[in-house]
Amino acid sequence: MSPLRLLALLCVLTLGACGSSQVSVPIGTVTAADFGDRKPHAWTGRTPQSYPVHGIDVARFQNALNWGDARLAGVNFAFIKATEGGDLLDPMFSDHWRGAGSAGVARGAYHFYYFCTTPQVQARWFIENVPKTPGMLPPVLDMEWNPFSPTCTLRPPAGTVRRNTEIFLRILKAHYGQQPIVYTTPEFYKTNQMGRLRGTEFWLRSTAAHPAERYPDERWTFWQYTSTGRVPGASGDIDINVYAGSAASWDNWLARRQIR
């Protein structure tokens, strides 16, 4: 058994001895990933498994998780969908938020952007529904085209997309005290020249190749490498991600980027 997994187990046993039914591992203690994948990819070059710090992202599509089991299996962080557009609150946000926090999973909230509502309205909606919580990860703005939207098929010019992104990020930074992270996909990143955003940390989707191949010359902090992952404590498919650095780097990143 690895020292980190042993430490996690000791944390659980200690809590059990105190009469608590909630499994919890301290935030920042890295537990090794023990995940599966319904459609595993044959990676070339550096693989996701070579990164020590793994996490997940969840929304209403995931029912209630056993966050304690997920934490022990290697879920060190979670990005949880909170809002979409200017009037949609994810119905599972509160449950996921409480569960992740209780299990010692570093948690952050994300907003799915809607191109038919102003960034100001959307930023206010996110702030209204996501309390500024000490220790939370920086907020995330999910920027991607949504071909399935029944109400909005608008695809603004690249310059407008970047300008609206910057407005949203600026409002959230002023409220939460941390520059938000931007999640995006290869097509959206390229079409809208998202690399021109200055001072932005990226969470990049790339399920068939390392981000270095899909986003040449772009630095990234988080990499979403599968949408068909299998994680103890969760039923069905789930998105799995890695952090770009080492376990020690993860501690340093948390110390620098968690909300105060």
C-alpha positions as CSV (number, residue, x, y, z in Angstrom):
1,M,0.0,0.0,0.0
2,S,1.4,3.4,-0.9
3,P,2.2,5.9,1.9
4,L,-0.5,8.3,0.6
5,R,-3.2,5.6,0.4
6,L,-2.1,4.5,3.9
7,L,-2.4,8.0,5.2
8,A,-5.9,8.3,3.7
9,L,-6.9,5.1,5.3
10,L,-5.6,6.2,8.7
11,C,-7.7,9.4,8.3
12,V,-10.8,7.3,7.7
13,L,-10.1,5.0,10.6
14,T,-9.5,8.0,12.9
15,L,-12.9,9.5,11.9
16,G,-14.6,6.1,12.4
17,A,-13.1,5.9,15.9
18,C,-14.6,9.2,16.7
19,G,-18.1,8.0,15.7
20,S,-18.3,9.9,12.4
21,S,-19.8,8.1,9.4
22,Q,-18.3,10.6,6.9
23,V,-15.1,9.6,5.2
24,S,-12.8,12.6,4.8
25,V,-9.2,13.1,3.8
26,P,-7.6,16.5,4.3
27,I,-7.7,18.7,1.3
28,G,-4.2,18.7,-0.3
29,T,-3.4,15.1,0.7
30,V,-3.0,13.4,-2.6
31,T,-4.7,10.0,-3.0
32,A,-3.6,7.9,-5.9
33,A,-6.1,7.4,-8.8
34,D,-7.9,4.0,-8.9
35,F,-10.2,4.6,-11.8
36,G,-11.6,2.8,-14.9
37,D,-12.8,3.8,-18.3
38,R,-15.7,2.4,-20.3
39,K,-13.9,3.4,-23.5
40,P,-10.2,3.6,-22.7
41,H,-8.0,5.4,-25.1
42,A,-4.6,4.0,-26.3
43,W,-2.5,7.0,-25.4
44,T,0.8,7.8,-27.1
45,G,3.4,10.0,-25.4
46,R,2.7,11.1,-21.9
47,T,-0.5,9.5,-20.5
48,P,-3.0,10.9,-18.0
49,Q,-2.0,8.1,-15.6
50,S,1.5,9.6,-15.4
51,Y,0.1,12.7,-13.5
52,P,-0.3,12.2,-9.8
53,V,-3.3,14.5,-9.1
54,H,-6.6,13.5,-10.5
55,G,-10.1,14.9,-10.1
56,I,-13.6,14.9,-11.6
57,D,-16.2,17.3,-12.8
58,V,-19.9,16.8,-12.2
59,A,-23.4,18.2,-12.9
60,R,-27.0,17.1,-12.7
61,F,-26.2,14.1,-15.0
62,Q,-24.4,12.5,-12.1
63,N,-26.7,11.4,-9.3
64,A,-25.7,11.5,-5.7
65,L,-22.1,10.3,-5.3
66,N,-20.5,8.6,-2.4
67,W,-17.9,11.3,-2.1
68,G,-15.9,9.5,0.6
69,D,-15.4,6.5,-1.7
70,A,-14.4,8.8,-4.5
71,R,-12.0,10.6,-2.4
72,L,-10.2,7.5,-1.3
73,A,-10.1,6.3,-4.9
74,G,-8.1,9.3,-6.0
75,V,-10.6,12.2,-6.5
76,N,-8.5,15.0,-5.2
77,F,-10.5,17.9,-6.7
78,A,-13.9,18.4,-8.3
79,F,-15.4,21.1,-10.5
80,I,-19.2,21.2,-9.9
81,K,-21.6,22.8,-12.3
82,A,-23.5,25.6,-10.6
83,T,-25.2,27.8,-13.2
84,E,-25.9,28.2,-16.8
85,G,-26.9,31.4,-18.6
86,G,-28.8,34.0,-16.5
87,D,-31.5,31.9,-14.9
88,L,-30.5,28.2,-14.6
89,L,-29.2,26.7,-11.4
90,D,-28.0,23.1,-11.6
91,P,-30.4,21.0,-9.4
92,M,-27.5,18.9,-8.1
93,F,-25.2,21.7,-7.2
94,S,-26.0,21.9,-3.5
95,D,-25.8,18.2,-3.0
96,H,-22.5,17.8,-4.9
97,W,-21.0,20.9,-3.2
98,R,-21.8,19.7,0.3
99,G,-20.7,16.1,-0.4
100,A,-17.4,17.1,-1.9
101,G,-16.6,19.5,0.9
102,S,-17.4,17.0,3.6
103,A,-15.1,14.4,2.1
104,G,-12.1,16.7,1.8
105,V,-12.3,17.1,-2.0
106,A,-11.0,20.4,-3.1
107,R,-14.1,21.9,-4.8
108,G,-14.8,24.6,-7.3
109,A,-17.9,25.8,-9.1
110,Y,-18.4,26.4,-12.8
111,H,-20.7,28.4,-15.1
112,F,-21.8,27.2,-18.5
113,Y,-21.9,30.2,-20.8
114,Y,-25.0,31.1,-22.8
115,F,-24.4,33.2,-25.9
116,C,-27.9,34.9,-25.9
117,T,-27.5,36.6,-22.5
118,T,-25.0,39.3,-21.5
119,P,-21.9,38.4,-19.5
120,Q,-22.9,40.9,-16.8
121,V,-26.3,39.1,-16.2
122,Q,-24.6,35.7,-16.2
123,A,-21.8,36.8,-13.8
124,R,-24.4,38.2,-11.4
125,W,-26.4,35.0,-11.6
126,F,-23.3,32.9,-10.7
127,I,-22.4,35.2,-7.8
128,E,-26.0,35.0,-6.5
129,N,-25.9,31.2,-6.3
130,V,-22.3,30.4,-5.4
131,P,-21.3,31.8,-2.0
132,K,-17.7,33.0,-1.5
133,T,-16.5,30.1,0.6
134,P,-13.0,30.0,2.1
135,G,-10.9,27.2,0.6
136,M,-12.9,26.8,-2.6
137,L,-11.1,26.7,-5.9
138,P,-11.2,29.6,-8.3
139,P,-14.5,29.8,-10.2
140,V,-14.6,28.4,-13.7
141,L,-16.1,29.7,-16.9
142,D,-17.1,26.9,-19.4
143,M,-16.8,28.3,-22.9
144,E,-17.9,25.9,-25.7
145,W,-20.5,25.9,-28.4
146,N,-23.8,24.2,-27.5
147,P,-25.3,22.7,-30.6
148,F,-28.1,21.1,-28.5
149,S,-29.6,24.4,-27.1
150,P,-33.2,24.7,-28.2
151,T,-33.3,28.5,-27.5
152,C,-29.9,29.9,-28.6
153,T,-27.9,29.0,-31.7
154,L,-26.0,32.3,-31.8
155,R,-22.2,32.0,-32.5
156,P,-20.7,35.5,-32.1
157,P,-17.5,36.6,-33.8
158,A,-14.3,35.6,-32.1
159,G,-13.5,39.2,-30.9
160,T,-17.0,39.4,-29.2
161,V,-16.5,36.0,-27.6
162,R,-13.2,37.0,-26.1
163,R,-14.5,40.4,-25.0
164,N,-17.5,38.9,-23.3
165,T,-15.2,36.3,-21.6
166,E,-13.0,39.1,-20.2
167,I,-16.1,40.9,-18.9
168,F,-17.3,37.8,-17.1
169,L,-13.9,37.0,-15.7
170,R,-13.4,40.5,-14.4
171,I,-16.7,40.6,-12.5
172,L,-16.0,37.3,-10.9
173,K,-12.4,38.2,-10.0
174,A,-13.6,41.4,-8.3
175,H,-16.1,39.3,-6.2
176,Y,-14.1,36.2,-5.3
177,G,-10.6,37.7,-5.2
178,Q,-9.1,35.1,-7.7
179,Q,-8.8,35.1,-11.4
180,P,-11.3,32.5,-12.8
181,I,-10.2,29.5,-14.8
182,V,-11.5,29.0,-18.4
183,Y,-12.6,25.6,-19.6
184,T,-12.8,25.1,-23.4
185,T,-12.6,22.6,-26.2
186,P,-10.2,22.3,-29.2
187,E,-12.7,23.6,-31.7
188,F,-13.8,26.5,-29.6
189,Y,-10.3,27.4,-28.6
190,K,-9.1,27.5,-32.2
191,T,-12.1,29.3,-33.7
192,N,-12.1,32.0,-31.1
193,Q,-8.4,32.4,-30.6
194,M,-8.8,31.9,-26.9
195,G,-5.0,31.8,-26.4
196,R,-5.1,35.6,-26.9
197,L,-6.7,36.0,-23.4
198,R,-4.0,37.3,-21.1
199,G,-3.3,36.0,-17.6
200,T,-5.8,33.1,-18.0
201,E,-5.4,29.6,-16.6
202,F,-6.9,27.0,-18.8
203,W,-8.7,23.7,-18.2
204,L,-8.6,22.0,-21.5
205,R,-10.6,19.1,-22.9
206,S,-8.7,16.6,-25.0
207,T,-10.0,13.0,-25.0
208,A,-7.9,11.6,-27.9
209,A,-4.5,13.2,-27.5
210,H,-2.3,15.1,-25.0
211,P,-3.2,18.8,-24.8
212,A,0.2,19.6,-26.3
213,E,-1.1,18.1,-29.6
214,R,-4.5,19.8,-29.6
215,Y,-3.5,23.2,-28.2
216,P,0.1,23.8,-29.5
217,D,2.1,26.2,-27.3
218,E,-0.7,26.7,-24.7
219,R,0.0,26.1,-21.1
220,W,-2.7,24.4,-19.1
221,T,-3.5,23.7,-15.4
222,F,-6.2,21.0,-15.8
223,W,-6.7,18.5,-18.5
224,Q,-10.1,16.7,-19.0
225,Y,-9.0,13.4,-20.6
226,T,-12.2,11.3,-20.7
227,S,-15.9,11.6,-20.4
228,T,-16.4,7.9,-20.0
229,G,-14.5,7.4,-16.8
230,R,-15.6,5.0,-14.0
231,V,-14.9,6.2,-10.4
232,P,-15.7,4.4,-7.2
233,G,-18.6,6.2,-5.5
234,A,-20.1,7.3,-8.8
235,S,-22.5,5.4,-11.0
236,G,-22.1,5.5,-14.8
237,D,-19.8,7.6,-16.9
238,I,-18.0,10.6,-15.4
239,D,-15.5,13.2,-16.6
240,I,-12.0,12.7,-15.2
241,N,-9.3,15.3,-15.2
242,V,-5.6,15.7,-14.1
243,Y,-3.7,18.6,-12.7
244,A,-0.6,19.6,-14.7
245,G,2.0,19.3,-11.9
246,S,3.4,17.2,-9.1
247,A,1.8,16.5,-5.8
248,A,4.1,19.2,-4.2
249,S,3.1,21.6,-7.0
250,W,-0.5,20.9,-6.2
251,D,0.0,21.9,-2.6
252,N,1.6,25.1,-3.7
253,W,-1.1,25.8,-6.3
254,L,-3.8,25.4,-3.6
255,A,-2.0,27.7,-1.2
256,R,-1.9,30.4,-3.9
257,R,-5.2,29.9,-5.6
258,Q,-7.8,28.9,-3.0
259,I,-10.4,31.6,-2.2
260,R,-9.6,33.3,1.1
